[in-house]
Amino acid sequence: MSFVVTGGSGSLGRHVVAALPGARPVSRSTGTDLLRGTGLGALRADVVVHCATSFRHETRMVRAVLASKPSHLVYISIVGCHEVPLPYYRQKLAAERLIIDSGVPHTILRATQFHSLLRGMFDSASKLPLMPVPGFRFQPVDEAEVGLELASLAQAPPAGKAPEMGGPEIREAADFARTYLAATGKKRRLVPVKVPGATYRAYRAGGNLTPGRAVGVRTFEDYLSDQLS
């Protein structure tokens, strides 16, 4: 069985490549541009694990992958993309529907936010003397663990929608921010931020969480310890 991983050199895709025997990474750096439609012949494989992503053109990329007609397409999506009306989440949901309607055998894995997303958010916010934090909860999961799960799903028969994958802890954003500050040695006053609108309400309601699927093991503290050591 042959495997291709789109975005195979990225922060998630590289973990899939490492865990999937003989997997071939493809990306713009290897000559495959899913948005421009160039180098798509490199997608020919029994199984395509689609980790490449675009905040504005997710569905266009998915159409390019579907056109290669893999025997099995494994797609990484986001927990709550059907509830949280962020534009990127809507793109992910639309991509899911394209895959389901295509007739291509597939497996869709929804995961919660990655540890690296929280760190990036806190890195930016901590540049200010008063550090803004959203007033809702997160359930971050480790990218390497998601990569291992995607590799496992790629070696199994198509499963349609796989069980969701969430991180081991559900905590307030401010709590994660305090963990970040302690790990980095920064001193900041936290300022909770509330934003009007449907997106904030969906987050406040826990639309980005999957408490029944807290299957991740590596915590945010573990991640920061490794990254900052």
Secondary structure as UniProt FT lines:
FT   STRAND          3..6
FT   TURN            7..9
FT   TURN            11..12
FT   HELIX           13..19
FT   TURN            21..22
FT   STRAND          24..26
FT   HELIX           28..30
FT   TURN            34..37
FT   HELIX           40..43
FT   STRAND          47..50
FT   TURN            55..57
FT   HELIX           58..67
FT   STRAND          72..78
FT   TURN            79..83
FT   HELIX           87..102
FT   STRAND          106..111
FT   HELIX           115..125
FT   TURN            126..127
FT   STRAND          130..134
FT   STRAND          137..138
FT   HELIX           143..154
FT   STRAND          160..161
FT   STRAND          171..172
FT   HELIX           173..184
FT   STRAND          189..193
FT   HELIX           198..204
FT   TURN            205..208
FT   HELIX           211..213
FT   HELIX           220..228
//
